[in-house]
Amino acid sequence: MTQGGMDNVHFPHRHLLGIEGLSPEEISILLDRSESYVEQNRRADKTTRILHGRTVINLFFEESTRTRTSFELAAKRLGGDLINMSVATSSIKKGETLIDTAMTLNAMHPDVLVVRHPDSGAVQLLSEKVNCAVINGGDGSHEHPTQALLDALTIRRRLGRLNGLLVAICGDILHSRVARSNIHLLNTMGARVRLIAPKTLLPFEIERMGVEVFHDMAAGIKDCDIVMMLRLQQERMAGNFLPTIREYFHFFGLDYAKLANAKPHALIMHPGPMNRGVEIDTEVADDVGRSVIREQVEMGVAVRMAVLELLTDNLDRGRAAAPRAAAAKIKRNKKKARR
Amino acid sequence: MSPRKQNSAGRTAYVNARLLDPASRLDAKGGLVTDGESIADFGPRLAAAKAAPKGAQVVDCRGKCLAPGLVDMRIEIGDLSAAVRAAVSGGVTSMVCLPNTQPVIDDMSVVEFVARRARKQGLAKVYPYGAVTKGLKGQELAELGMLAEAGAVAFTDGILAVADAQVMRRALSYASTFGLMIVQHPEEPSLAANGAMNAGETATRLGLVGIPTEAEAIMVERDLRLAALTGGRLHVAHLSTAAAIEAVRRAKARGLDVSCDTAPPYFALNENAVGDYRTFAKLSPPLRAEDDRKAVIEGLIDGTIDAIASDHTPRDEESKRLPFAQAAPGGIGLNTLLAVSLELYHNGHLGLLDVLRLVTSAPAGLLGLRAGRLEKGAPADLVLFDPEAAWKVDADKLIGKAKNSPFDGRPVQGRVLMTVVDGRPVYRPQA
């Protein structure tokens, strides 16, 4: 959380495709940088010129409001140009067309592509075909790195640390990229992760990702510092993963009775959008003392600003700019930011 | 005596009995005292009438066998009052009914309804299976967790197999979330379609469509793999073929947590019982070849088969008095469960305690029922029987409503002399 020495900070990756593989130091760099943007976003004048002249493209192959808007705000508050591209996946043949799209966009010289895609691995495939930086805005059931970062920032600001915390992630783990990114991040930062779900919603050999698995909410939540609920897609019922919403809520929905097993001041998180009465009871979701769900949204913008900044810095490094020059640029930008 | 007569107050001493408790391997001359609905005490020192507590009503067992009441883990309930009367006439004090009821047991209210109606009869206790899939359609999972909370002891689609492999996989996986067991009717429907009896020479001679043993073996092999994949708890019902039993035997040797049962027709009869289109011998699964029958006995002897269930399936005359191919499959079995199972003892295949274990503590253990063993404080559900007494099955005289016994006309040995439920004698033979 230190602010000092930021000018020498360098995030040593061209893209942000996932949390897996990042070191604790690299994650800390992203979180520390995000921290400074929280304050900026609370001011009346939220805009800087750090991304001045930069072009960011939101390339979304899947419906999204929150993540797309969050990236849009982040880019604009940094003074960048952003355009949204929504691509209906139903009409195109995947793979070939994805690469065609990438090549077309690449010819327009964007600086950053934020990509969401329903297929796991699609964002990485695309990143191999373009010259700009690529941020994974969520790919299939694989990763959603900015979500995990914003969750971590929320926790760190509330509890002061990640190391040593006990975090329960509950619900549809099987289909969740949020869960996977969070597992990687929390484990890397020294937190302990528990997963709570019916067996039909747990992927194969998930224990190998360094988590403890529970099928009983009360037992799994016991003594946890954080209870992170996941969204349950309604179509899971038809896929025979679950009998009914009624039964799911009865056994796996977060209500006060189940929450009573957690630590007294345990925080409740949800990546949104919530299904009230499905995975979370309305009263619990709206409990201002416990629920940090709205705070997560706020942190999302800060995290995405930090990621955009650090990745675009690297673009200059890539174009033969000496590290010193890049650092000087950061210093310049920071001065502007402080204005 | 009228089965509904209440006689629960006070103590009863059953003296001069041969006490049999398969769970503890007890086989000794002794006595047993009930107090109200529970077993107060039992053992060799209570054998003599003078050992009975003061004021207790004394029942002289005349050296006959006093054992825990039978636990029948697979019956179709049909007419409930007929079923519970048939049960106690066969020494059965607890039974588990399939969800193939009207309405289907796929909803909590039905679970509670069945249990409540059975309790009102005050005879054999009825525990319901819940449906695996809604409406037994084999497509969408029923609310297994909530059904279990309401009292369903395990889950099955009853006389139907969960045919879709993905649905079965999810069912096993989801059920294991709550530690629940899935009971499968092991028959691949596409191979059994239109089949009337076992595929083989007899079917060929009679011109009937055969159901190959592979229909059972394939489903069992598949489900064993799905159980291994999911870590789910699988129980395979009424095994009838050598191939399927061998598959379970190998799975158990590998350490898989799987269990299975068979029914008396599959170790006491073979496909020859179909004779000249005898529809009472049309069962599901069908009666198999003699080698399969022997394999069932072998499976019972070596412990591959964990339990014997009656597979009681009442069918009215209209559904049996039809051309063989059109007749409904199924036979009643509650009345004859003990007598036919005792053939395994009389023929020297199993000891008396071993046979009893297969119809008492073994099925109770599989389903987690507090039944099937002599235990102080446990419900006084008992059967007094003479293992040697010979009689001939006469379907028309069997207690109950349906008469479709595949054992009609069969001479058997082993007669129920008294059945006690919750300390009350609820059955004694007329003659």
Interface residues (C-beta under 8 A of the other chain):
Chain A: P198 K199 T200 H215 M237 A238 N240 F241 L242 P243 T244 R246 E247 H250 F251
Chain B: K134 Q139 E140 L141 A142 E143 L144 G145 M146 Q166 V167 R170 S173 Y174 S176 T177 F178 T230 G231
